[in-house]
């Protein structure tokens, strides 16, 4: 991979539903709530899953109460488990593989998410001093996601996260050190429902912060560290998220925004955001 290639833009880190056996629609459970109109147990195919593993109501998910589906992203775990771990043989073709496939999918999804964060850190030129260690972590994680199912089921994801997190934190500190002024530290803060309209949070640390239903309309979140921040129903209308660190598509999908919200070029403006 050349130095000019974006790690985070690699196809392996993007969801490809056409190469997946509908694993998120089968392996994962959901309960009747504001996010889902019914209950479904793990290992049971969703009633909307078609024979070709496509969703029959994909364009109408929110209209039919499946909001939870619109905020989910497997970071490429679906196609990797389907095409690499199980070599293109689906749970329909080989029913005996179904249970293990469903157990492996959540593990690989966590590994792929961690890979995504490492990739984003590798794209930070200001964090060049830790790029060598980050590349080693990336290669190790990527190789692990391609291991056999029995190896994946024995993986201690929490331990891996504990090894990688210091590198991500160092990359974040290096990137935010270049931001004018000193960013505020709200790491792990409970800001649920907080009124932060127009807040100056450029370069701030919001790692793991609880931002559920917080009002961040018009806030300056440029270069802020948002890794692990819970952004369900966060008001981002008119907010500036350019350069936000470790921001993911699921976080954007779970929030509320509009046409004025500025987002990083690598992410997609959610279809349900208001015009």
N, C-alpha and C positions, 0 to 999 in steps of 0.2 A: 504494500500500500504506500503510495507516495505521500510526501509531507503535505501536499496541497489537497489531498483527498479528505473530505469530511468523514470522520469516523461515524458520527451520529446519523449520517444520511445513508449508511450502508443498508442495502435491501434486507439483510438478515435481521435488522432491528425494526423493520416496518411490518405491520400486520398484512398478510396476504391470504385473505379468506378463501380465495379460489384454489389454494394449495393445501387447505386444511380440511379435516374431517368434521368440521362443526364442533370442535372440542369444547369451546366455551358454552355452547348451547346444550351440551350433554353432561360434561364432567362436573360443572359447577352448580350448586343449589341456589335457589332464591325463594324469598318468602313474600307473601302478599303484603304490599306496602305502597307508599307513594311512588316507588320505583318499579314495582311489578304488580300486575293485576291478579296474580294467582301464586300458589305455592308450587315449587318443583324441587324434588330431592336430587342429590348428587347422583350422577350415573343414569338419570332418566332424560331422554331426549325431549327438548322443548317441543310443544305441539306445533310450533311455527317452522320447525326445521324440515326442509324438503329432502327428497331423495338425493339430490345433487349436493347436499350439505349446505345449501344456501338458505338464508332466512326468507320466508315467504312474505314478511311484512316489513322488510328492511326500510323502505321509504316511509313507513307509517308507524315506526316504533313509538315515537312520543305521542302520536295521536291515539294509540291503542293502549297506552299506559306502561310501555316498556322503557321508561326513562333510564333505568339502570343499564340497559344494553348499550345505550348511546354514549355512556361515559367509560365503558370498559375498553381496554386495549391490552392485547397480550404481548406487545413488543416483539412479535415474530415467533413467539413460542408455539403457536398453533401449527404453522407450517413446518417448523423444525421437528416437533414431535411426530407429526404425520409423515413427513417425507424422509427424515433422517433416522430418528429413533426406531420408527416402525416401517421404514423403507417403502412407504407408499401403499401399505396394506391396511385398509380401514377396519374399524371395529364391526362394521356390517359384514365385511368379507371374512373376517376372522374373529367371531364373537368371543373366543377364549382369550383374546388379547385385550378386550375392552376394559376390564377392571384395572389392569396395570397401566394401560394408556391413560385412563382417567386420573390415576394417582400421580403419574409422571408429569402430566400437563401443568399442574400448579407449581411444581418444583421448578420446571424449566421456565415458567412465566416469571418467577422471582429472579432467576438467574439472568434472564433476558433484560429485565428491568435494571438490574445491577450493571449489566453490560452497557445499557443505554447511558447510564450516569457516567460510567468510565469513559465512554465514547465522547460525551459532551465535554468532559474535563480535558480530553485529548485535543479537542477543538479550540481550547483556550490558549492562545499564543502567550499570554501573560503567565501561564503556569508551566512554561517550558522546562523549568528546573525539576519538575516531578514527572515529566512525560516518559522518561525511561521506565520508571516504576509503574506508571499507569499502563504503558504498553505491555509490560509483563503481566499485569493483572488482567488486561483485556484478553491476551492470548490464552492465559490459563482458564479464564471463565468460558471463553468461546470453545476451547477444546473440551471442557467439562460438559457443555450442553450437547456435545456430539457423542458422548459416552453411551454405553448400553443402558437399558432401563434399570437393571438391577443396581448399577453404579449410581445412577441419578437418584434412586430412592434412598440411598444411604448418605446422600449429601447433607451436611450440616450448613444450611443456608445462613443461619444466624452467625455462625463462626466466620463464614466467608465475608459476610457483610461487615463484621467487626474488623476484619483485616483490610478491607478496601476503604472503609469510611474515612480513616485518617488521611488517605491520599486525596479523597474527594474534598475533605475539609481544607486541606492544605491548598489545593487548586482554587477553591473558593476564596480563601484568604488572599492569595496572590492576585486573583482577578479583581477583587473588591478593593485591594490596596491602591489600585490606580484610579479609583473613583474620587473626585474632589470631595473634600470633607470626610468625616468619619461616619460610616453607616451605622445606624442603630442596631442593637442586638436584641432581637425578639425571639431568639431560639427557644422553641418549645413553649412559647407563650400562649395562654388561653385568650384569644382575641375574638371569641365567638360572639357575633352580633355587634362587634365594636363599631363605633362611628369614626371612620378614618378617611372620610371623604377629603380628597385633595392632599392627603398626607405626603410628606417628603420622605420617602423611604428608599431613595436611590442608594444602592450599595449596602442595604440593610441585610441582616441575617434573619430570615424567617424560617429557618430549618425546623421542620416538624411543628410549626405553629398551627394552632387551631383557628382557622379563618372562616369557619362555617357561618354563613349569613352575614359576614362582616361587610360594611359599606366602604369599599375602596374606590368608589367612583372618582375619576379624575386624579387618582393617586399616581405619584411618580415611583414606579417599581423597577426602573432601569437598573440592571446589574445587581438586583437583589437576589439573594440565595433562597430559592423556594423548594429545595429538596424536601420531599415528604410533607409539605404543608397541605392541610386539609382545606380544600377550596370549594367545598360543596355549597352552592347557592351564594357564593361570594359575588358581590356587585363590583364588576370590573368595567362598567360603562365609562368610556372616556379615559381609562387608565393607560399608562404607558409601561409596557412590559418588555420593551426592546432590550435585548441583552440579558434578560433575566436568566439566572443560572439554575440549571437542572429542572427547568419548567417542562412538564410533559403534556402530551395531548389530553390524557384523561383529566388532568387538573383543569385545563381550559374547558373541556366538555362539561365538567361538573359545575362550572361557574356561570355567571350571567355577564354578558357583555353586549356591545353594540358595534356599529360601523366605525365609531370613533376610537375604539380600543386598539391600541397599537401592540402587535404581537411579533415575536421573533419570526423571521422568514422561513425557518424550518418547520413551523407549526401551521395548522390549518384553522381558519376561523370557523368555529362551530356553526352548523347550519341553523340551529335553533336560536342563535343570538338575534336580538332585534335589529332591525334596519335603522 
